Amino acid sequence: MYNLGRRPLSKDWSDFVYEALAAQVGEELLRPIGRGRLDAVTALSRDSIRLALEAVARVASTGENIEEEVVKALSDLKELYAVAVQTKLHPYHHDYRGVMSSLRKAVVEKAGKVGGPVSLNIVPECAFPASR
């Protein structure tokens, strides 16, 4: 058994999501969106085919400026995740978005750009170690 959803950025997962989307909305609706844009939707949707399907349905329903609609759909997915993460991280820091903005700025200053998805690991740290 191979769990594709555990590697949402892999080609296998991307191919699986493409096939699932094609089965739901039809390949003729996916073709104008383009594989590159669909891969971006898949990357932001992570392991959720439902989110990818919602984004694709939104883009396909407009029939107009596909590039603009893909950008809007991706922005909405990004916002959805930011709100979900902010809710979880609020007890640790009140300005999660500010922290993320600072981290993104530091990466761009050092590397010139953010080249892809970034994983942030939060390690609990005690400011006041137990006295002996």
C-alpha positions in Angstrom: 0.0 0.0 0.0 1.3 3.4 -1.0 -0.2 6.5 0.6 0.0 9.2 -2.1 -1.4 11.9 0.2 1.7 11.7 2.4 3.8 13.3 -0.4 1.5 16.1 -1.8 4.3 17.7 -3.8 5.4 14.5 -5.6 4.8 13.8 -9.2 2.7 10.7 -8.3 0.4 12.8 -6.2 0.1 15.5 -8.9 -0.7 12.9 -11.5 -3.3 11.3 -9.2 -5.0 14.6 -8.5 -5.0 15.5 -12.2 -6.7 12.2 -13.0 -9.2 12.8 -10.2 -10.0 16.3 -11.5 -10.3 15.0 -15.0 -12.8 12.4 -13.8 -14.8 15.0 -12.0 -14.9 18.0 -14.4 -13.6 16.4 -17.6 -10.3 16.8 -19.3 -11.7 19.4 -21.8 -12.1 21.8 -18.9 -8.6 21.2 -17.6 -6.8 21.6 -20.9 -7.2 25.5 -21.0 -6.1 25.8 -17.4 -2.8 24.0 -18.3 -0.8 21.4 -16.4 1.6 24.0 -14.8 -1.2 26.0 -13.3 -2.9 22.7 -12.2 0.3 21.6 -10.5 0.4 25.0 -8.6 -3.2 24.4 -7.5 -2.3 20.8 -6.4 0.7 22.1 -4.5 -1.4 24.6 -2.5 -4.2 22.2 -2.0 -1.7 19.8 -0.5 -3.4 16.5 0.3 -7.0 17.8 -0.3 -8.5 16.8 -3.6 -11.7 18.7 -2.6 -9.7 22.0 -2.3 -8.1 21.4 -5.7 -11.5 20.6 -7.2 -13.1 23.8 -5.8 -10.3 25.9 -7.2 -10.5 24.2 -10.6 -14.3 24.5 -10.7 -14.0 28.2 -9.9 -11.5 28.8 -12.7 -13.5 26.6 -15.2 -16.8 28.4 -14.4 -15.5 31.8 -15.3 -14.5 30.9 -18.9 -12.6 34.2 -19.0 -9.1 35.3 -18.0 -7.9 31.9 -16.8 -4.5 33.3 -15.5 -6.3 35.8 -13.3 -8.8 33.3 -11.9 -6.0 30.8 -11.1 -4.1 33.5 -9.2 -7.3 34.4 -7.3 -8.1 30.7 -6.6 -4.5 30.2 -5.4 -4.7 33.3 -3.3 -7.9 32.1 -1.7 -6.3 28.7 -0.9 -3.3 30.4 0.6 -5.6 32.6 2.7 -7.6 29.6 3.9 -4.4 27.9 5.1 -3.2 31.1 6.8 -6.4 31.5 8.7 -6.3 27.9 9.8 -2.7 28.1 10.9 -3.2 31.4 12.6 -5.9 29.9 14.8 -3.6 27.1 15.9 -0.6 29.3 16.4 -2.2 32.3 18.2 -1.5 30.9 21.6 2.2 30.9 20.8 2.4 34.3 19.1 -0.3 36.9 18.5 1.1 38.1 15.2 1.6 34.9 13.1 1.3 36.7 9.8 3.9 39.3 10.9 6.3 36.5 11.9 5.8 34.8 8.5 6.3 38.0 6.7 9.6 38.6 8.6 10.7 35.1 7.8 9.8 35.4 4.1 11.7 38.7 3.9 14.8 37.2 5.6 14.8 34.2 3.1 14.4 36.6 0.1 17.2 38.8 1.4 19.5 35.8 1.8 18.5 33.6 -1.2 16.9 36.2 -3.6 13.5 34.4 -3.6 11.4 31.8 -2.0 11.9 28.8 -4.3 9.0 26.7 -3.2 7.0 25.5 -0.3 8.6 26.1 3.1 8.2 24.0 6.2 8.3 25.7 9.5 9.0 23.6 12.6 8.1 25.1 15.9 10.1 23.8 18.8 8.8 24.6 22.3 11.4 26.4 24.4 11.2 27.3 28.1 12.4 30.9 28.8 12.7 30.0 32.5 14.5 26.7 33.0 13.6 24.8 36.2 15.8 25.7 39.0 17.7 23.0 40.9 
